[in-house]
Amino acid sequence: MPSGRAGRALRRPQQLRRHLRPPPGRPGTARPGPALVELKALAESLGLTFFASAWDAPSLRLLTELGVELLKIPSADLVTLPLLRLAGATGLPVVISTGMSRLADIDAAVATLKQTTDRIIILHCNSSYPCPDEQVGLPVMDLLRRRYGLPVGYSGHEQELGPTVASTAFAPVIIERHFTLDRALPGTDHKASLTPDAFAAMAAMVRQAEAAMRVSRKQVFPGEAAAAKLRKPLVYARDLPAGHVLGPEDVACKCPGDGLSPVAYDLVVGGRLLAKVRQDEAVRFDVLALAARSKPDEAAQTAKAISGC
């Protein structure tokens, strides 16, 4: 996902348009060789890795001559086994999209590539343009990872950003979205593509989602300390004399205060008071003889005094 200089470039469509102008006298056509050279130079100047889909043997040869760092095989050519053999033989990492395919198709593609390379990345994909949210199938990414033992990514063709951002939860090594300068342009691809502003927003949201998943162990963070005041410590529900054995009616949970955590409730009830106490006074172990069923060391571990409530 682009950030910094590359991210700023996404907000300047005019810069990209200059590099996408058709040759003089041939409006609407592209010059594959020169255009790719220019685009590769632009991408590298922005700190991006340039690569493109190889739809046939000539385009694959052109890309390798350009010195790309990896190759992409589009969903349409997942079953074009001769092209896969050529791609694998280059020694470059090969990214394969898996739209409009069954597992048997992917099995054959992976087996073909593995004849010459193990540098394979599989992109889960639905080739509907645009893809309805209910057909995205993000959990398939886990299935592909388990089945092939290879890195897995996501290629999205939905209109909005939600499924793409949600794909982050399935640990993709690549997230791909199509890019356009205008979604109103003719052709099915543009309707499922992102404008510069939408692409930049998607990239920022993906990074935010990645940050939200870095911690996988339940813990209490420093920023939560202030919320401790919402906890209700144990207090005495009424004035009680020394020697009294506490019953459920003698103990309450109230805030604010700095007594024992309410997780100690079952330890406290049944305990005998060593001194008289007053209503709403914080319950503490130092004036309690715990019932025989309670062990002081367990009490100390289970119910630490909480400060600031």
Sequence and secondary structure as in RCSB ss.txt:
>XXXX:A:sequence
MPSGRAGRALRRPQQLRRHLRPPPGRPGTARPGPALVELKALAESLGLTFFASAWDAPSLRLLTELGVELLKIPS
ADLVTLPLLRLAGATGLPVVISTGMSRLADIDAAVATLKQTTDRIIILHCNSSYPCPDEQVGLPVMDLLRRRYGL
PVGYSGHEQELGPTVASTAFAPVIIERHFTLDRALPGTDHKASLTPDAFAAMAAMVRQAEAAMRVSRKQVFPGEA
AAAKLRKPLVYARDLPAGHVLGPEDVACKCPGDGLSPVAYDLVVGGRLLAKVRQDEAVRFDVLALAARSKPDEAA
QTAKAISGC
>XXXX:A:secstr
   HHHHHHTT HHHHHHHT   TT TT   HHHHHHHHHHHHHHTT     B  SHHHHHHHHHHT S EEE G
GGTT HHHHHHHHHT S EEEE TT  HHHHHHHHHHHTTT   EEEEEE   SS  GGG  TTHHHHHHHHH S
 EEEEE  SSSHHHHHGGGG  S EEE B S TTSSSHHHHTSB HHHHHHHHHHHHHHHHHTS  S    GGGG
GGGGGS  EEESS B TT B  GGGEEE SS  SB GGGHHHHTT EESS B TT B  GGGEE  TT  HHHHH
HH  B S  
